[in-house]
């Protein structure tokens, strides 16, 4: 894998009023959780944050979902309950983040010019 390249997994749930995302760190643990709910969600989700994309699907700007938005869509704003619903009813998407571009040491070029 190139320097800085990474794969990002997210569960996307298309709600009535908005699109919701949860990021998944460990797909193997997530897949195990789907059949065995005794696997703690903390094993595959690093941040218990729910994001909204303002009806832009799984792309676009991600903002943290407000409690009122969660209440309106899921009937609760309990993060763990909402995340379970997104993971169970949503679709998982994988996207590759490109490697970083650019110089590794910008100051080196400045010294070489002297």
Backbone as CSV, one residue per row, in Angstrom:
resi,resn,N_x,N_y,N_z,CA_x,CA_y,CA_z,C_x,C_y,C_z
1,UNK,0.848,-1.171,0.000,0.000,0.000,0.000,0.895,1.237,0.000
2,UNK,0.589,2.196,-0.799,1.372,3.416,-0.887,1.223,4.237,0.386
3,UNK,2.153,5.153,0.551,2.163,6.005,1.732,0.856,6.775,1.862
4,UNK,0.157,6.609,2.978,-1.061,7.364,3.235,-2.317,6.780,2.608
5,UNK,-2.193,5.730,1.807,-3.375,5.151,1.166,-4.147,4.321,2.186
6,UNK,-5.460,4.412,2.150,-6.273,3.682,3.110,-7.632,3.357,2.504
7,UNK,-8.302,2.379,3.095,-9.657,2.032,2.679,-10.596,2.482,3.792
8,UNK,-11.677,3.127,3.406,-12.643,3.627,4.378,-13.976,2.919,4.141
9,UNK,-14.515,2.316,5.194,-15.795,1.629,5.109,-16.833,2.425,5.895
10,UNK,-18.037,2.489,5.321,-19.098,3.213,6.012,-20.425,2.536,5.736
11,UNK,-21.301,2.601,6.739,-22.670,2.122,6.572,-23.518,3.334,6.222
12,UNK,-24.270,3.227,5.127,-25.108,4.319,4.645,-26.569,3.906,4.777
13,UNK,-27.356,4.771,5.385,-28.782,4.514,5.557,-29.553,5.684,4.963
14,UNK,-30.403,5.403,3.992,-31.215,6.452,3.374,-32.514,6.559,4.155
15,UNK,-32.648,7.634,4.898,-33.842,7.853,5.704,-34.907,8.611,4.950
16,UNK,-35.993,8.906,5.645,-37.097,9.643,5.026,-36.711,11.094,4.732
17,UNK,-35.966,11.692,5.652,-35.631,13.108,5.524,-34.161,13.361,5.186
18,UNK,-33.286,12.395,5.451,-31.855,12.619,5.239,-31.138,11.295,5.062
19,UNK,-29.861,11.365,4.714,-29.000,10.187,4.609,-28.062,10.187,5.807
20,UNK,-27.844,9.004,6.378,-27.049,8.868,7.592,-25.866,7.944,7.342
21,UNK,-24.736,8.252,7.998,-23.517,7.458,7.854,-22.925,7.127,9.209
22,UNK,-22.329,5.927,9.273,-21.517,5.509,10.407,-20.264,4.891,9.807
23,UNK,-19.103,5.233,10.323,-17.849,4.687,9.800,-17.488,3.392,10.510
24,UNK,-17.032,2.414,9.720,-16.675,1.086,10.216,-15.171,0.915,10.055
25,UNK,-14.487,0.575,11.150,-13.033,0.408,11.105,-12.600,-1.018,10.794
26,UNK,-13.326,-1.995,11.277,-12.912,-3.398,11.146,-14.048,-4.208,10.523
27,UNK,-13.937,-4.466,9.226,-15.004,-5.177,8.514,-15.168,-6.615,8.998
28,UNK,-14.072,-7.245,9.380,-14.159,-8.631,9.855,-14.995,-8.711,11.132
29,UNK,-14.738,-7.820,12.074,-15.512,-7.793,13.318,-16.967,-7.397,13.039
30,UNK,-17.179,-6.464,12.106,-18.535,-6.062,11.747,-19.313,-7.243,11.163
31,UNK,-18.691,-7.973,10.258,-19.358,-9.136,9.657,-19.695,-10.193,10.705
32,UNK,-18.824,-10.350,11.694,-19.108,-11.292,12.780,-20.291,-10.785,13.616
33,UNK,-20.336,-9.479,13.865,-21.416,-8.866,14.656,-22.775,-9.081,13.996
34,UNK,-22.812,-9.078,12.656,-24.088,-9.244,11.955,-24.773,-10.563,12.313
35,UNK,-23.993,-11.600,12.634,-24.585,-12.886,13.003,-24.475,-13.170,14.499
36,UNK,-23.634,-12.418,15.196,-23.421,-12.628,16.623,-23.382,-11.274,17.327
37,UNK,-24.540,-10.837,17.826,-24.653,-9.501,18.436,-23.897,-9.374,19.760
38,UNK,-23.284,-10.473,20.234,-22.487,-10.357,21.456,-21.136,-9.679,21.180
39,UNK,-20.764,-9.531,19.905,-19.537,-8.810,19.556,-19.780,-7.322,19.827
40,UNK,-18.965,-6.707,20.681,-19.180,-5.289,20.996,-18.964,-4.403,19.769
41,UNK,-19.850,-3.435,19.583,-19.696,-2.523,18.453,-18.393,-1.730,18.549
42,UNK,-17.883,-1.544,19.751,-16.626,-0.827,19.924,-15.461,-1.549,19.257
43,UNK,-15.628,-2.833,18.918,-14.569,-3.576,18.242,-14.454,-3.204,16.771
44,UNK,-15.490,-2.627,16.188,-15.404,-2.279,14.768,-15.788,-0.831,14.458
45,UNK,-16.227,-0.090,15.453,-16.532,1.335,15.278,-15.680,2.110,16.271
46,UNK,-14.835,3.008,15.762,-13.947,3.732,16.676,-14.633,4.944,17.286
47,UNK,-15.551,5.536,16.542,-16.216,6.737,17.019,-17.722,6.551,16.900
48,UNK,-18.403,6.646,18.009,-19.854,6.466,18.007,-20.518,7.775,17.588
49,UNK,-20.210,8.204,16.365,-20.795,9.428,15.810,-21.636,9.056,14.601
50,UNK,-22.759,9.717,14.478,-23.662,9.515,13.356,-23.625,10.795,12.531
51,UNK,-23.401,10.621,11.241,-23.288,11.769,10.353,-24.486,11.835,9.407
52,UNK,-24.825,13.053,8.997,-25.844,13.274,7.967,-25.136,13.877,6.756
53,UNK,-25.686,13.604,5.565,-25.074,14.127,4.340,-25.986,15.105,3.611
54,UNK,-27.072,15.497,4.235,-28.003,16.469,3.654,-28.507,16.017,2.283
55,UNK,-28.976,14.771,2.258,-29.572,14.148,1.064,-28.599,14.032,-0.102
56,UNK,-27.318,13.900,0.193,-26.311,13.743,-0.854,-25.786,12.308,-0.902
57,UNK,-26.567,11.361,-0.429,-26.125,9.965,-0.442,-24.953,9.762,0.490
58,UNK,-24.045,8.874,0.103,-22.875,8.586,0.938,-21.733,9.549,0.645
59,UNK,-21.958,10.486,-0.249,-20.926,11.459,-0.631,-21.281,12.811,-0.035
60,UNK,-20.460,13.787,-0.327,-20.768,15.148,0.090,-20.233,15.491,1.464
61,UNK,-20.756,16.552,2.019,-20.322,17.053,3.318,-20.957,16.228,4.432
62,UNK,-20.143,15.856,5.409,-20.643,15.104,6.557,-20.752,16.041,7.747
63,UNK,-21.930,16.082,8.339,-22.149,16.843,9.562,-22.662,15.896,10.628
64,UNK,-22.348,16.171,11.873,-22.853,15.357,12.967,-24.364,15.529,13.051
65,UNK,-25.072,14.413,13.153,-26.534,14.451,13.223,-26.976,15.030,14.569
66,UNK,-27.955,15.917,14.534,-28.482,16.493,15.772,-29.420,15.496,16.444
67,UNK,-29.635,15.693,17.730,-30.545,14.816,18.473,-31.952,14.875,17.894
68,UNK,-32.400,16.066,17.498,-33.754,16.180,16.953,-33.873,15.457,15.608
69,UNK,-32.824,15.510,14.797,-32.832,14.786,13.522,-32.923,13.288,13.769
70,UNK,-32.155,12.793,14.739,-32.188,11.367,15.068,-33.548,10.964,15.629
71,UNK,-34.101,11.788,16.505,-35.432,11.510,17.071,-36.482,11.418,15.967
72,UNK,-36.437,12.350,15.023,-37.418,12.368,13.940,-37.315,11.139,13.044
73,UNK,-36.106,10.683,12.785,-35.914,9.564,11.861,-36.029,8.207,12.537
74,UNK,-35.417,8.068,13.729,-35.297,6.758,14.368,-36.154,6.596,15.622
75,UNK,-36.789,7.670,16.076,-37.598,7.598,17.284,-36.783,7.620,18.561
76,UNK,-35.486,7.842,18.439,-34.589,7.936,19.595,-33.356,8.710,19.175
77,UNK,-32.653,9.281,20.155,-31.367,9.895,19.857,-30.240,9.181,20.604
78,UNK,-30.548,7.983,21.134,-29.526,7.153,21.763,-28.583,6.655,20.663
79,UNK,-27.324,7.100,20.713,-26.366,6.792,19.646,-26.259,5.300,19.360
80,UNK,-26.164,4.485,20.405,-25.988,3.044,20.205,-27.193,2.428,19.497
81,UNK,-28.402,2.824,19.882,-29.616,2.299,19.232,-29.696,2.725,17.765
82,UNK,-29.362,3.982,17.503,-29.417,4.491,16.134,-28.354,3.807,15.270
83,UNK,-27.149,3.664,15.802,-26.071,3.014,15.047,-26.450,1.580,14.703
84,UNK,-27.069,0.868,15.642,-27.521,-0.507,15.351,-28.484,-0.518,14.173
85,UNK,-29.425,0.430,14.151,-30.394,0.490,13.058,-29.705,0.797,11.725
86,UNK,-28.750,1.713,11.735,-28.036,2.063,10.504,-27.238,0.860,10.003
87,UNK,-26.581,0.142,10.921,-25.785,-1.020,10.524,-26.661,-2.152,10.000
88,UNK,-27.827,-2.336,10.604,-28.703,-3.446,10.208,-29.497,-3.143,8.941
89,UNK,-29.935,-1.898,8.764,-30.814,-1.557,7.645,-30.095,-0.859,6.493
90,UNK,-28.893,-0.386,6.740,-28.162,0.361,5.718,-27.328,-0.533,4.826
91,UNK,-26.625,0.091,3.908,-25.724,-0.623,3.012,-24.294,-0.203,3.319
92,UNK,-23.384,-1.169,3.252,-21.977,-0.887,3.529,-21.291,-0.510,2.226
93,UNK,-20.531,0.557,2.286,-19.791,1.016,1.124,-18.326,1.141,1.480
94,UNK,-17.492,0.792,0.519,-16.050,0.871,0.714,-15.502,1.863,-0.289
95,UNK,-14.656,2.758,0.180,-14.017,3.705,-0.731,-12.534,3.776,-0.409
96,UNK,-11.737,3.838,-1.454,-10.299,3.938,-1.260,-9.914,5.393,-1.222
97,UNK,-9.121,5.722,-0.234,-8.601,7.077,-0.130,-7.236,7.059,-0.819
98,UNK,-6.988,7.967,-1.757,-5.728,7.937,-2.500,-4.539,8.259,-1.612
99,UNK,-3.378,7.831,-2.100,-2.167,8.147,-1.350,-1.944,9.644,-1.357
100,UNK,-1.189,10.098,-0.381,-0.884,11.526,-0.313,0.079,11.888,-1.430
101,UNK,-0.073,13.079,-1.945,0.798,13.586,-2.999,1.633,14.732,-2.447
102,UNK,2.696,15.056,-3.130,3.474,16.230,-2.748,4.832,15.860,-2.195
103,UNK,5.609,16.904,-1.902,6.954,16.728,-1.386,6.926,16.176,0.027
104,UNK,7.939,15.398,0.355,8.030,14.869,1.705,8.770,15.832,2.622
105,UNK,9.596,16.729,2.058,10.335,17.677,2.878,10.486,18.957,2.076
106,UNK,9.573,19.886,2.246,9.609,21.131,1.479,10.852,21.964,1.743
107,UNK,11.413,21.897,2.928,12.566,22.730,3.257,13.829,22.258,2.538
108,UNK,13.878,21.024,2.111,15.067,20.490,1.439,15.331,21.240,0.144
109,UNK,14.314,21.511,-0.644,14.473,22.208,-1.911,14.991,23.624,-1.729
110,UNK,14.592,24.286,-0.687,15.027,25.648,-0.437,16.514,25.692,-0.129
111,UNK,17.030,24.716,0.608,18.449,24.672,0.940,19.288,24.309,-0.281
112,UNK,18.727,23.481,-1.146,19.486,23.025,-2.303,19.726,24.161,-3.301
113,UNK,18.891,25.194,-3.260,19.012,26.291,-4.223,20.176,27.229,-3.888
114,UNK,20.700,27.167,-2.688,21.776,28.100,-2.263,23.094,27.730,-2.839
